[in-house]
Every structure is written in structure tokens, then in C-alpha cells.
């Protein structure tokens, strides 16, 4: 079900539809969350799950044979249900009643394997429609007719009811409440899918900590911080409506359960300047319809394509906010001035947020953060930025703080986190942000790791972006 290779290094979807159309379709689908963590079949035995999957596979093969998302999502079903097991085809399983072995009316529910699937018929319908025809009612009607023929006329009314609930927003009623969790997930995806995304372009010189900044913002190790010096690609990080435990990556091939190996390496067959990742943002931005475009460092001298790609995207009209990440320990360099002047001349009227990263590199006993920020603001004003918004932040501190909540830190990371907690208690960034953005009120937290998100400036950056997003959503 994966994409097919072509001579030009494009997958089958790109070859069939063209680069632009394929990219747009992929970006739409990257924002869809799965609902497998709520699936009622997770608690059935393996034999039932395998046969259930076998029938879903037949429906997908008939109605979405070339849809890379349908095939990849089905693989997630397989892994979630069976932990890599394969369907047992030695015992064919049909939905229709076998006339030679009819289902007895008084059979005990759950004992007969045909009766079991009838019992979960609404779940089965939701799965088939989601995998083959999410947001495509016409195709969904064809799938429903197939399922009607399988289940028989006495179930038509119930199947039509499920179809109306999913595609027409009809309220749950009667025995449809058994799939309430799945319907909620469908509708949450649908609402999110129909929103216009706000695009954020992130730019920086090499070694400014841009990838760490994005990882801290998303709350996951998503951006290619190790390999950005080797790639000239734009990495578009698409938000999902809720946390489903899956990270998607489209890098020539589609992987909907991407791990560290896929995320931190480039697919050599991808000859374009773009790849995409879909995940839930673990921050106050969670649930916002956002796309963060991570651009290459512009001053990488070994490959001019880095600057060309970044400058091409800055010139485009496809983003609503530009975040310029700067290294707080290396301000006002020649390379920085050159890129700032380019941004000034091409960003237009879009808001620019200057993230002064690596603020933890300051020696607060010998250096004044406030004076450094004041000098940097004047420098930006002299270049031509009117009323520049400077956001001092430690992406490293914020990333470690978030990781400590969701994952286990190494010994060196735990020690580093402890030192950063102490350092930012003394740095006083909340006072700086309080004077600049008095409307943003972030309460203090008793847990030191969560408080570090505020003290390091990252919580303020997230709320500033949230303010811009709310304004954008109202005007769309």
C-alpha cells in the first residue's frame, strides 16, 4: 500500500496528480488523528481481531487500492490489534450468513464468530468509512452499499443511521451510543480538517538552535537537528487535533508510525525540497490548526541550496507568521545582518517574532540580559524593523522540561535540567515578559519542571503565537 517508485524520484501519488496537487492533498491528510486507542476491538482475542482486519483489508483493497494513507493507516490497525501478527486466511470469514450453517436465533452473544461481527457492525462501518472515505460522502455511500449487501436488509436502517451521524452530523440515538467515542473522534477530526491552517515559517542562521526551538515548541524530537547541515529541504510540521500516539512522516514514502530513525534521517529518494511530519503539538498550541515550516540554515557555506530554499520560502505568500531564531551568544554578526536585511525586504506586512535563543548561555552574574535585549532591539530598529518583538528563550531548557514529563531523561539530561531550573529561577524572564505582554498571565506551578517552561520563556512564546492564531482564525 506504500507509494511506488518512479524514475524521477517521485512516488505514485505525485506522478499521477502532479507535485502541487499531491502536496496539497498530503498536507490535508497529515492532520488527521487515529482513534485506535479508543477502539473496542483492542480487548477482543487475537483470532477475532485478525479476521476483523482481514475483512477491512478487503474493503480497503476494493475502494482505496492506491490511497497511501488508507494503506498506511491499515498497517497501524494491524500493529495496534495484533502486534505485528498476520491475518489467518486458512479459515475464510464472510459477513453473510452461510445457508448451510445458519446462525441460531438463540445463540449466546459473542460465542458465534459471525454473531460477534454483527455485534460490532457499527464499529466496522466507522472503520471502513474512515479508512476509505473520510470527508468523501460520495465514496462513503458506495462503501456503505457494499456493507449493506454483506449485513442484510434487516440492518439497513441502522447502517443508514451511522452514515447520517458521520456525514450529516445527526445526533447519536438508540444503540448507536456504543460507538460514541469513535464518533467523537471522527467529528473532532472533521472540525479540525475543515479549519484553515495558520502557517509559521521559521528561519535562522546555522547553529542558532532553530531545530531545538521547534522541538521545544512541539514538545517532541521532530526536527532534524542532527542532520540540518546535510539537507536543504523544508520540513513542514503539521499539527493534529488530539494525541493519538502516532507521528506521520512523508518523505517520498509515507510512514504513519514514524520513530527516531525515520524522523532524524533523510530519504535519499526524495528529490524534492520538501518533506512533512504530522503530530500533536504538546503545548498550549495543542488543538490549534498550525503548520510550522522549518527552513534550512541560510549561511551553510558548503551548499548554496540552503540559502536559496530558505529565501524562496520567505518570498512566498504561504505563511502568516515569521519566527526568526537568533543565538543570544552570537548577536549582530555579518551573516545575521545580511539575512535580516533580506527578511526586512521580503516579509511584507506579516508579523515577525524574534526568538533570542540560548539565553541560558548568559552569565547572569556578569552580564545583564535586559541590557543585551535593549541593545538588540535598537540594532533591529536600525536595520528597519519597526517595534520588533524580542522573545528571550531557552529552547533546550523547555525541551528537557517537556521531555521530563512524558519520557525518562538520561542522567546527564537530568543533571542539566536541575542546573537550568536553578539558573532560570534567578534570571527573571517572567518580569521581562510581564512588562512587554501584561495581558498574558501564566500562573506559577509548584512542580519545578513545569515552572521552568515559564521561567525559560517558552510558555510566553507559545501564548504569543496563540494570540496571533486566535486573531488569524477569526479573520479567516
C-alpha positions in Angstrom: 0.0 0.0 0.0 3.0 2.3 0.1 3.9 4.7 -2.7 5.6 3.3 -5.8 9.0 4.3 -7.2 9.3 6.2 -10.4 12.4 7.1 -12.5 12.2 10.7 -11.4 12.3 10.0 -7.7 8.6 10.8 -7.2 6.1 8.5 -5.7 3.0 7.3 -7.5 0.7 9.9 -6.0 3.0 12.8 -7.2 3.3 11.2 -10.6 -0.4 10.8 -11.0 -1.6 14.2 -9.7 1.4 16.5 -10.1 3.7 17.9 -7.4 1.5 20.8 -6.3 -1.8 18.9 -6.1 -0.2 15.9 -4.4 1.5 18.2 -1.8 -1.8 19.9 -1.0 -3.6 16.6 -0.6 -0.9 15.1 1.6 -0.9 18.2 3.9 -4.6 17.8 4.4 -4.4 14.2 5.4 -1.3 14.7 7.6 -3.6 16.5 10.2 -5.9 13.5 10.8 -5.6 11.7 14.1 -6.3 8.0 14.5 -8.7 6.7 17.2 -7.2 3.3 17.8 -6.6 3.9 21.5 -10.4 4.0 21.8 -11.2 1.1 19.6 -13.4 -1.6 21.3 -11.7 -4.4 19.4 -8.5 -3.9 21.3 -9.9 -6.1 24.1 -11.0 -8.9 21.9 -8.9 -12.1 21.4 -6.4 -12.3 18.5 -8.4 -14.6 16.4 -11.4 -12.3 16.3 -9.1 -9.3 15.6 -7.3 -10.9 12.8 -10.5 -11.9 11.0 -11.9 -8.5 11.6 -8.8 -6.9 10.0 -9.0 -9.4 7.1 -12.4 -8.1 6.1 -11.4 -4.4 6.5 -8.4 -5.1 4.3 -10.7 -6.5 1.6 -12.8 -3.3 1.7 -9.8 -1.0 1.5 -8.3 -3.1 -1.3 -11.5 -2.6 -3.3 -12.3 1.1 -2.6 -8.9 2.6 -1.9 -6.2 0.4 -3.6 -4.0 3.4 -4.5 -4.5 5.6 -1.4 -1.3 5.6 0.5 -2.9 6.9 3.7 -5.6 4.2 3.7 -2.9 1.5 3.4 -0.6 3.1 6.0 -3.4 3.6 8.5 -4.5 0.0 8.0 -0.9 -1.0 8.9 -1.4 0.9 12.2 -4.6 -1.1 12.8 -2.6 -4.3 12.2 0.2 -3.3 14.6 -2.2 -2.0 17.3 -4.5 -5.0 17.2 -2.1 -7.8 16.7 1.4 -6.5 17.5 2.6 -7.4 14.0 0.6 -10.6 13.5 -0.7 -11.6 10.1 -4.4 -12.5 9.3 -5.2 -16.2 9.3 -6.7 -16.8 5.9 -6.9 -20.6 6.4 -10.4 -20.1 7.7 -12.3 -17.7 5.3 -14.5 -15.3 7.1 -17.7 -13.8 5.5 -20.2 -11.4 6.8 -23.1 -13.0 5.1 -24.9 -15.9 6.8 -23.9 -19.3 5.4 -27.1 -21.0 4.4 -25.6 -24.4 5.2 -24.7 -23.3 8.7 -27.3 -20.6 9.7 -26.8 -18.6 12.9 -29.2 -19.8 15.5 -31.5 -17.2 16.9 -30.9 -18.3 20.5 -27.1 -18.4 20.3 -25.2 -16.8 23.1 -23.9 -13.3 22.1 -20.2 -13.4 21.4 -19.9 -17.2 21.1 -20.5 -17.4 17.3 -17.8 -15.6 15.3 -20.4 -14.3 12.8 -22.6 -13.0 15.5 -19.5 -11.3 17.0 -19.0 -9.2 13.9 -22.7 -8.4 13.7 -22.4 -7.2 17.3 -19.6 -4.8 16.3 -21.2 -3.9 12.9 -21.3 -0.1 13.8 -17.7 -0.1 14.7 -16.9 -2.0 11.5 -18.8 0.6 9.4 -17.0 3.5 11.1 -13.6 1.8 10.4 -14.4 1.2 6.7 -15.7 4.7 6.1 -12.8 6.3 7.9 -10.1 4.3 6.1 -11.7 4.6 2.6 -13.9 7.8 2.6 -13.2 10.2 5.4 -14.6 13.6 4.2 -15.8 12.0 0.9 -19.5 11.3 1.3 -20.0 10.1 -2.3 -17.4 7.4 -1.9 -18.7 6.7 1.5 -22.1 5.9 0.0 -20.5 3.3 -2.2 -18.8 1.7 0.7 -22.0 1.7 2.7 -23.9 -0.1 -0.1 -21.2 -2.8 -0.1 -21.6 -3.2 3.7 -25.4 -3.3 3.4 -25.2 -6.2 1.0 -23.0 -8.0 3.5 -25.1 -7.5 6.5 -28.5 -7.9 5.0 -31.7 -5.8 4.8 -32.7 -6.1 8.4 -29.7 -3.9 9.3 -30.2 -1.2 6.6 -31.8 1.3 8.9 -29.1 1.0 11.5 -26.3 1.4 8.9 -28.1 4.4 7.3 -28.3 5.9 10.8 -24.5 5.6 11.3 -23.9 7.1 7.9 -26.1 10.1 8.7 -24.3 10.5 12.1 -20.9 10.6 10.5 -21.6 12.7 7.3 -24.6 14.8 8.2 -23.9 15.5 11.9 -27.1 13.7 13.1 -27.2 13.1 16.9 -26.5 9.7 18.4 -29.6 7.8 19.2 -30.7 4.3 20.1 -27.9 1.7 20.0 -25.5 4.0 18.2 -24.2 5.1 21.6 -21.9 2.1 21.6 -19.7 4.0 19.1 -19.9 7.4 20.9 -16.1 7.5 21.4 -15.4 6.8 17.7 -18.0 9.3 16.5 -16.5 12.0 18.8 -13.0 11.3 17.3 -14.5 11.5 13.8 -16.2 14.8 14.5 -13.1 16.3 16.1 -11.0 15.3 13.1 -13.7 16.7 10.8 -13.8 20.1 12.6 -10.0 20.3 12.6 -9.8 19.2 8.9 -12.1 22.0 7.8 -10.2 24.8 9.5 -7.8 26.8 7.6 -4.2 26.3 8.9 -2.0 29.1 10.0 1.4 28.7 8.5 4.5 29.6 10.5 7.9 29.9 8.8 10.9 29.6 11.0 14.3 30.9 9.7 17.8 31.3 11.2 21.4 31.1 10.6 23.2 27.8 11.3 23.7 26.9 14.9 21.1 29.3 16.2 19.2 26.4 17.8 16.3 26.6 15.4 15.6 22.9 15.4 15.8 22.7 19.2 13.4 25.6 19.3 10.9 23.8 17.1 11.2 20.6 19.1 10.6 22.5 22.3 7.6 24.2 20.7 6.1 20.9 19.5 7.2 19.1 22.6 8.7 16.2 20.7 12.0 15.4 19.0 10.6 16.1 15.5 13.0 18.4 13.7 16.2 17.2 12.1 18.6 18.9 14.5 21.4 16.5 13.8 21.1 16.5 10.0 20.1 20.0 9.1 23.6 20.7 7.9 23.1 18.0 5.3 19.7 18.8 3.9 18.3 21.8 2.0 14.7 20.7 2.5 11.8 22.5 4.1 10.3 20.4 6.9 6.5 21.1 7.3 5.3 20.0 10.8 1.5 19.7 10.6 -0.5 19.8 13.9 -3.1 17.1 14.7 -6.3 17.6 16.6 -5.5 15.3 19.5 -2.8 13.0 20.7 -3.2 9.5 19.1 0.3 8.2 19.8 1.3 8.3 16.1 3.8 10.6 14.3 3.4 10.6 10.5 6.2 11.4 8.1 6.0 11.9 4.4 9.5 11.8 2.9 9.0 10.2 -0.5 7.3 7.3 1.3 4.6 7.7 3.9 5.2 6.3 7.4 2.3 6.7 9.9 4.2 5.3 12.9 7.5 7.1 12.4 10.2 6.7 15.0 13.6 8.3 15.6 15.2 6.5 12.7 12.7 7.9 10.2 12.5 11.4 11.7 16.2 12.0 12.1 17.3 10.9 8.6 16.5 11.9 5.0 15.1 9.6 2.4 17.6 9.8 -0.5 14.9 9.0 -3.0 13.1 12.3 -2.1 14.5 14.6 -4.8 12.1 17.5 -3.9 12.9 20.3 -1.4 10.1 19.3 1.0 9.0 16.7 3.5 6.2 16.7 6.0 5.6 15.5 9.6 2.2 15.2 11.3 1.9 15.1 15.0 0.0 16.6 18.0 1.7 19.7 19.5 2.4 19.1 23.2 1.9 22.6 24.3 -0.8 25.3 24.8 -0.9 25.2 21.0 -2.3 21.7 21.1 -5.5 21.6 19.1 -4.6 24.7 17.0 -4.6 24.2 13.3 -0.9 25.1 12.6 1.8 24.2 10.2 5.4 25.0 11.2 7.8 25.2 8.2 11.4 24.6 9.3 13.7 26.1 6.8 17.4 25.4 6.2 20.1 27.5 7.9 20.9 30.2 5.4 24.7 30.6 6.0 25.7 27.0 5.3 28.7 27.7 3.0 29.1 24.1 1.6 25.7 24.2 -0.1 24.1 27.3 -1.6 20.8 25.4 -1.9 20.2 26.1 1.8 20.0 29.8 1.3 18.1 29.5 -2.0 15.5 27.3 -0.4 15.0 29.5 2.7 14.9 32.7 0.7 12.4 31.2 -1.8 10.0 30.4 1.1 10.4 33.8 2.7 9.4 35.4 -0.6 6.3 33.2 -0.9 2.9 34.3 0.4 2.2 31.0 2.1 2.8 31.9 5.7 1.1 34.2 8.3 3.9 34.5 10.8 7.7 34.5 10.6 9.8 33.4 13.5 13.4 34.5 13.3 15.6 32.5 15.7 18.9 34.1 16.9 21.7 32.8 19.0 21.8 35.0 22.1 25.6 34.4 22.5 26.4 35.4 18.8 24.3 38.5 18.1 24.9 41.1 15.3 27.2 39.0 13.1 27.8 39.8 9.5 25.8 36.8 8.3 23.0 37.8 10.6 22.8 41.3 9.3 22.7 40.0 5.7 19.8 37.7 6.4 18.0 40.3 8.4 18.1 42.7 5.6 16.7 40.1 3.2 13.9 39.4 5.6 13.2 43.1 6.0 12.9 43.5 2.2 10.7 40.4 1.6 8.5 39.7 4.7 5.9 42.4 3.8 3.4 43.2 6.5 3.5 39.8 8.2 4.4 39.8 11.9 7.9 38.8 12.8 8.8 37.2 16.1 12.5 37.4 17.1 13.3 34.4 19.3 16.5 35.2 21.1 17.5 31.6 21.8 20.2 30.1 24.0 19.6 32.7 26.7 20.9 30.1 29.2 24.3 30.9 27.7 24.4 34.2 29.6 26.4 34.5 32.8 23.8 36.4 34.9 26.4 37.3 37.5 28.5 39.2 34.9 26.1 40.0 32.0 22.7 41.8 32.0 20.1 40.1 30.0 18.0 43.3 30.0 20.8 45.4 28.6 21.6 42.8 25.9 17.9 42.8 24.8 17.8 46.6 24.7 20.9 46.7 22.5 19.5 44.0 20.2 16.2 45.8 19.9 18.0 49.1 18.8 20.1 47.0 16.4 16.9 45.6 14.7 15.3 49.1 14.6 18.4 50.5 12.9 18.1 47.8 10.3 14.5 48.8 9.6 12.2 46.6 11.8 9.6 48.8 13.5 8.7 47.9 17.1 10.5 44.5 16.9 9.2 41.8 19.4 12.1 40.1 21.1 11.4 36.9 23.0 14.3 35.6 25.1 14.1 31.9 25.4 16.0 28.7 26.2 14.7 26.0 23.9 17.0 23.5 25.5 15.5 24.1 28.9 12.0 24.0 27.6 12.6 20.8 25.7 14.1 19.0 28.7 11.2 20.2 30.9 8.6 18.7 28.5 10.6 15.6 28.0 10.8 15.0 31.7 7.0 14.9 31.9 6.5 12.5 29.0 9.7 10.4 29.0 12.7 9.4 31.0 15.7 11.6 31.0 19.3 10.3 30.9 21.5 11.0 33.9 23.3 13.8 32.1 19.9 15.3 30.9 18.5 15.1 34.5 21.6 16.9 35.8 21.4 19.6 33.1 17.7 20.1 33.8 18.4 20.6 37.5 21.0 23.2 36.8 18.7 25.0 34.3 15.9 25.1 36.9 18.1 26.8 39.4 19.6 29.2 36.8 16.2 30.4 35.4 14.8 31.0 38.9 17.4 33.8 39.1 17.2 35.1 35.5 13.8 36.9 35.9 12.4 36.4 32.4 8.8 36.4 33.6 9.3 40.0 34.7 10.6 41.0 31.2 7.6 39.3 29.6 5.2 40.8 32.1 6.2 44.3 31.2 6.1 43.5 27.4 2.9 41.5 27.4 0.8 42.3 30.5 -2.2 40.6 29.1 -0.5 37.2 29.2 -1.0 35.8 32.7 0.8 32.5 33.3 0.3 31.1 36.8 3.3 29.8 38.8 3.5 26.0 39.1 4.6 24.0 42.2 6.4 21.4 40.0 9.8 22.8 39.1 9.9 21.2 35.7 6.6 22.8 34.6 7.6 26.1 36.2 10.8 26.0 34.0 8.6 26.3 30.9 7.5 29.7 32.2 10.9 30.8 33.6 12.7 29.8 30.3 10.3 32.0 28.3 8.9 29.1 26.2 5.4 29.4 27.7 5.3 33.1 26.8 6.4 32.3 23.2 3.6 29.8 23.0 0.9 32.2 24.2 2.2 34.9 21.9 1.8 32.6 19.0 -1.6 31.6 20.3 -2.7 35.2 20.4 -1.7 35.6 16.7 -3.5 32.3 15.8 -6.8 33.3 17.5 -6.7 36.6 15.6 -6.0 34.7 12.4 -8.8 32.2 13.0 -11.3 34.9 13.5 -10.4 36.6 10.2 -10.4 33.5 8.0 
